[in-house]
Amino acid sequence: MTRNPQPTTHKRFSDSPYLRMFTSRRMAVMVLLGFSQGLPLPLVAGSTLQAWLTTAGVDLKTIGLFSLVGLPYVLKFLWSPFMDRFVPPWLGRRRGWIVPIQVLLLIGIALMALSSPERMPLALAVIALTIAFISASQDIVTDAYRTDVLPNVERGLGSATFILGWRLANLVAGALALILADSIGWRNTYFLMALFMIIGICGTFLGQEPAEKIIPPKTMEEAIWGPLKDFFLRKSALLFILLIILYKLGDAYAASLTTTFLIRGVNFTLIEIGTINKTLSIVATIVGALFGGTLMVKLGLYRSLMIFGILQTVSNLAFMGLAMIGKNLPAMITAVAVENVSGGMGTAAFGALIMALCDKRYSATQFALLSSFAALGRVAISPTSGFVVTMTGWPIFFLITTFVGVPGLVILRVLRNKIDGVYDA
């Protein structure tokens, strides 16, 4: 006699809602747009341009002045209302901006390849500054697009996959560009980097429009003042700003001197730092962001922010332990991995928080403003790090960075009900 098969309650892994979400079209677009956003920065205002100037024999004063090229990334909120107000006649409200901006970036990076830092440093600076402005404009609309298109439940994972693309682009425009420049020269390298923008263009065409109809501001006056009124008339608006400033402050404070600590504090070589710290930190951040973004689907926004915030705060103690042990490769690998995995988890949740706080009518302006507030604490506190280390030593410095992260967690606890309300709205 044949037995009847017993019914099973187990779902196949391929039927998992988490897997379907992770492999969705929206997540693929987030990776490609993250790549597009992350590619220009090292080339126009970061380490790759600095390396080009240095190998070309440009004097240190001029190289220092080139750091001003990064100003548009700080000031991008000034023209974000324009991009909220006006809707291009193609591809929708956000993607209609993104495609022409990406094409301009491709052309601009190629123009950099035709310039000469030895003979025309001023011309190169003007081109780089123009591209930085265009790149910052891309940041405005890609951040607004992901805010508009991602449902609440997907924002953590969407933030994580965006970070994945951004980090991969930094690896391409950073480490890979330096390797290529050594063999094929700077001109050919910048031409090749320009072609990588095609990846982002493909991502924009692959993207979809938001499910709900979003009505943009009707006037420039509304585009400028509407985002401010909308945010600051909310209950606990100032507490939310404090949370944004403080949430990752301890993490950022420790990171401001991590490389210096590894070189001077525990005497690792540049090769060890380059091959282990730099590479491992990128991989660990990506792993942490993806893991954290996936967990957020189950945990929700508040619990994710609290758990990941505690982890990223406590992780600074791993560097305190390394400072007490001294030069020890396994301890360094552990500290870098723990700090960057937990930091990546916190970044994914933090990105979801900023998206949740944005009104989709004004998402370009509000995201730009809130991300500027997030940078404010880091810019304000980082210059004190060297003085603190000089007075206290490395172990106490990392202990202090741990305590710096606590106020943000206290404010987070106070805002628990507000955060759950914003997330569920």
QUIZI-V371498 format. One record per residue. N is the residue number from 0. PSI is psi in degrees with one decimal (none if undefined). NEAR is the number of other ideal C-beta (glycine too) atoms within 10 Angstrom. Layout:
N|PSI|NEAR  N|PSI|NEAR
//
This chain:
0|133.4|3  1|130.4|4  2|143.6|5  3|133.0|6  4|139.3|6  5|135.2|6  6|143.4|5  7|144.2|7  8|-0.1|5  9|132.6|6  10|143.9|9  11|149.8|8  12|-33.1|8  13|-17.9|8  14|-0.6|9  15|131.9|11  16|-29.8|10  17|-42.8|13  18|-42.2|13  19|-40.1|10  20|-43.8|18  21|-34.2|18  22|15.0|10  23|164.6|15  24|-38.3|10  25|-39.8|18  26|-35.6|20  27|-41.1|16  28|-38.7|26  29|-40.5|30  30|-46.3|21  31|-39.5|23  32|-34.6|29  33|-40.4|26  34|-44.9|24  35|-39.1|29  36|-35.1|23  37|-18.6|25  38|-46.0|31  39|-31.6|31  40|-52.4|23  41|-26.6|23  42|-29.4|29  43|-20.5|29  44|25.4|24  45|-153.2|17  46|-32.4|16  47|-46.4|24  48|-39.8|26  49|-40.2|16  50|-40.2|17  51|-47.1|22  52|-39.8|21  53|-47.3|12  54|-21.4|13  55|-5.3|15  56|18.2|8  57|140.5|18  58|157.2|10  59|-36.1|9  60|-42.2|7  61|-41.2|13  62|-40.6|17  63|-40.5|10  64|-27.2|13  65|-17.5|20  66|-22.0|12  67|-16.1|13  68|-26.0|22  69|-2.9|18  70|-40.0|14  71|-29.5|22  72|-28.6|19  73|-33.2|13  74|10.9|14  75|-21.6|26  76|-17.5|20  77|-33.9|14  78|4.4|16  79|-32.6|29  80|-33.0|24  81|-38.4|16  82|-18.6|24  83|-38.8|28  84|-45.8|20  85|134.3|14  86|118.9|14  87|155.3|15  88|12.7|5  89|149.6|9  90|8.2|16  91|178.2|18  92|-39.9|23  93|-48.4|28  94|-27.0|23  95|-28.3|17  96|-40.7|25  97|-45.3|28  98|-52.5|17  99|-32.8|13  100|-43.4|25  101|-38.8|27  102|-42.1|14  103|-37.5|18  104|-41.4|24  105|-48.1|20  106|-42.6|13  107|-43.4|22  108|-36.6|27  109|-36.7|17  110|-35.2|17  111|-36.7|24  112|-27.6|16  113|-8.7|13  114|171.4|19  115|112.5|12  116|-25.1|23  117|-44.8|10  118|-30.6|9  119|60.7|13  120|-34.4|19  121|-42.5|9  122|-41.9|15  123|-39.8|25  124|-41.4|19  125|-43.8|13  126|-45.4|19  127|-40.9|26  128|-40.9|18  129|-43.7|17  130|-37.2|23  131|-39.7|23  132|-45.3|20  133|-41.0|21  134|-41.9|29  135|-34.4|25  136|-37.0|22  137|-41.7|24  138|-44.6|23  139|-51.0|27  140|-30.6|26  141|-38.0|29  142|-41.1|27  143|-40.0|27  144|-45.8|26  145|-30.3|27  146|-41.0|24  147|-38.1|21  148|-22.5|22  149|126.4|22  150|157.9|12  151|-45.2|15  152|-20.6|16  153|-1.0|22  154|-36.8|25  155|-47.7|33  156|-36.6|27  157|-40.4|29  158|-39.6|27  159|-44.7|32  160|-31.1|28  161|-43.3|28  162|-39.7|25  163|-51.2|24  164|-41.4|25  165|-44.8|24  166|-39.5|21  167|-39.3|18  168|-39.8|27  169|-35.6|20  170|-42.5|18  171|-49.4|20  172|-10.4|27  173|-85.5|22  174|-48.1|17  175|-40.8|16  176|-40.3|25  177|-40.5|16  178|-44.3|11  179|-40.7|17  180|-31.7|20  181|-23.5|12  182|-35.0|8  183|-1.2|12  184|161.2|12  185|-40.0|23  186|-51.6|16  187|-34.7|13  188|-46.2|23  189|-34.8|24  190|-43.9|16  191|-41.8|18  192|-37.3|26  193|-40.2|21  194|-26.1|11  195|-19.3|20  196|-19.8|25  197|-31.5|13  198|-45.8|19  199|-39.0|27  200|-42.6|18  201|-40.5|14  202|-39.0|23  203|-43.6|23  204|-29.5|12  205|-23.3|14  206|159.4|23  207|164.4|11  208|155.5|15  209|148.3|17  210|-34.6|8  211|151.6|9  212|127.0|6  213|124.4|16  214|117.3|8  215|166.3|16  216|144.5|19  217|-21.8|10  218|163.6|10  219|-33.3|13  220|-43.8|11  221|-38.2|17  222|-31.1|22  223|-49.6|18  224|-24.9|14  225|-47.2|21  226|-38.2|27  227|-45.6|15  228|-45.1|11  229|-42.1|16  230|-48.7|19  231|-13.1|10  232|-5.3|8  233|149.4|14  234|140.3|9  235|22.8|16  236|-43.7|15  237|-35.5|10  238|-38.4|14  239|-38.9|22  240|-42.4|19  241|-40.6|19  242|-43.6|27  243|-39.1|24  244|-38.3|21  245|-19.2|21  246|-44.7|28  247|18.9|22  248|-44.6|23  249|-41.3|28  250|-46.6|26  251|-36.4|21  252|-44.2|24  253|-40.5|28  254|-22.5|20  255|-22.9|17  256|16.8|21  257|-48.4|20  258|-42.4|15  259|-40.4|13  260|-44.8|21  261|-31.6|23  262|-53.7|15  263|-31.2|12  264|-40.3|21  265|7.4|18  266|40.3|10  267|151.0|21  268|162.8|11  269|-35.9|10  270|-45.1|8  271|-41.8|15  272|-42.8|17  273|-45.2|12  274|-30.0|11  275|-57.1|17  276|-52.4|20  277|-46.4|14  278|-47.2|14  279|-36.8|15  280|-38.6|21  281|-47.8|18  282|-44.9|16  283|-38.0|20  284|-42.8|23  285|-46.4|22  286|-45.7|17  287|-43.2|28  288|-45.0|30  289|-41.2|19  290|-45.6|16  291|-43.1|31  292|-37.5|32  293|-42.7|18  294|-31.5|21  295|-30.2|28  296|-36.6|17  297|-41.1|10  298|-29.5|17  299|173.8|18  300|-50.4|22  301|-51.4|21  302|-37.3|16  303|-46.5|25  304|-42.1|27  305|-49.8|17  306|-47.7|18  307|-34.3|27  308|-41.0|27  309|-44.1|16  310|-44.8|18  311|-27.1|30  312|-47.9|25  313|-27.9|15  314|-23.0|25  315|-23.2|28  316|-21.5|18  317|-36.5|20  318|-30.9|30  319|-42.7|20  320|-41.5|15  321|-39.0|25  322|-34.2|20  323|-34.7|12  324|-39.2|14  325|-169.6|10  326|116.2|14  327|113.4|14  328|-48.0|10  329|-37.5|8  330|-37.0|18  331|-44.6|22  332|-43.2|15  333|-46.3|14  334|-45.1|27  335|-43.7|24  336|-47.6|19  337|-46.1|21  338|-41.8|26  339|-32.7|27  340|-48.8|23  341|-37.1|26  342|-39.2|27  343|-39.2|28  344|-45.6|29  345|-37.2|27  346|-39.8|24  347|-46.1|31  348|-38.5|29  349|-41.0|26  350|-39.7|25  351|-36.7|28  352|-47.3|26  353|-42.9|22  354|-39.7|26  355|-27.7|17  356|-7.9|22  357|134.2|24  358|128.8|15  359|-20.0|19  360|-30.9|19  361|27.9|29  362|-32.1|29  363|-48.7|35  364|-45.0|31  365|-39.7|27  366|-42.3|28  367|-41.9|26  368|-47.6|21  369|-37.6|22  370|-29.1|20  371|-39.9|18  372|-38.1|16  373|-35.4|22  374|-21.1|14  375|-47.8|15  376|-42.3|21  377|-44.8|16  378|-37.2|11  379|-39.1|11  380|-28.5|18  381|-39.1|15  382|-18.7|9  383|-11.8|11  384|-42.8|20  385|-39.7|13  386|-40.7|9  387|-44.2|16  388|-42.0|19  389|-38.7|9  390|-33.8|9  391|-25.3|13  392|165.8|13  393|-45.7|19  394|-45.2|17  395|-34.9|14  396|-47.8|24  397|-29.5|28  398|-41.6|16  399|-40.7|18  400|-30.3|26  401|-44.6|19  402|-29.2|11  403|-28.8|20  404|-12.7|25  405|-44.9|15  406|-37.0|16  407|-38.3|24  408|-35.0|18  409|-46.0|12  410|-38.0|19  411|-42.5|20  412|-38.9|12  413|-34.8|14  414|13.0|20  415|-53.6|13  416|-35.6|10  417|-41.8|17  418|-43.6|24  419|-37.0|14  420|-41.4|13  421|-40.8|19  422|-36.4|22  423|-10.1|10  424|none|7
//
